[in-house]
Amino acid sequence: MLGPILGIAFNKMTKHLLLAEIQMGEIHSAWFNFAANEDESRDKLKINYENLKMMAWKTDKEKEAKFLTFIANKAITKHNLPEDTDYRT
């Protein structure tokens, strides 16, 4: 089993798919399941992390969306580990 990985390792994926970038944090584990056809898609994603801080980008991907960055960092809990009392799945 691997140990935690720095969240910035996911930025090549998150910046293009989510228009967001991980500024800091450690990813302890990630699980995902995606299914799609021509009409619809379904997905599930579970990530265990610590000290997460995000930055959102405007659609031109060259400028930070400061308001969205603020909202994202308030909406996402800083820690999401199974031993936390407010653990989200």
Secondary structure as UniProt FT lines:
FT   STRAND          5..6
FT   HELIX           7..10
FT   HELIX           11..17
FT   STRAND          20..36
FT   STRAND          41..57
FT   TURN            59..60
FT   HELIX           66..75
FT   TURN            82..83
FT   TURN            85..86
//
